[in-house]
Amino acid sequence: MRNKGLMVLGVVLVAATAFGYANGLFDSQDGLPGCETKLGLANAKAATNNSPVLRQNGITALGISDAKTITTTESRIECEGRVTLSSGMQGPIRYTFMKDQSMNAPFLVRAEIEPSQLAGF
């Protein structure tokens, strides 16, 4: 990847909210997934894989580890962890789950990777 700036990745997800509640995938009844939950990690990975920069370079996120919650409000959960990419690189990722009443979806996911902090594994 030649892009030296911050990669901001995002995707609007129309998740099955009732499914998430039934399977305990949400941290609360606020309708946002927890950072460490299967649903949270899957959505962060999907947001990362939706990046035009990664897709253009044929790179995908293989997984996110060491996930933890940074801040939580009723409408926003901020998370961080480590992402492993198919390019053989690994580094920090920040991802956020947000409610947005203007969107026709339960929540919005935003993921950020700083390319200068990626290293081989």
Phi, psi and omega in degrees: 000128181264347182291115183272344183278177178292128176271120176253124184240142179204155178205141173271129183247131174259079184279156177279091185300317181298321177300316180297317178295318184294330183256010177067030183274347179260146177288331185212178177278007180287351177085013177247138179286155174282155182301322186265356182285160177302317180294318179298313180294320179295320180288324177294320178295318179297320178297319178297314181290347177276357182295126176300324181296314180292316180298319180299326181265005178068029183251140176231157173279126178276329180177167178235131180235173178053035181290140176208157180274134178262305178218153179221133169229181179296333186243006185204137173231123179255136187227163171214159180188200178237131179254140174250126183254154180294349178281358183089011180254155179214146178181183182291147174226141172243134177220149186227137172254127184227142169276140177217106184298338181280347181263147178268060181205155180298325180198165178247143178242134175233131179235143181227135174233133175266107184304328181291345180262001178280142178219158178292155178236000000 
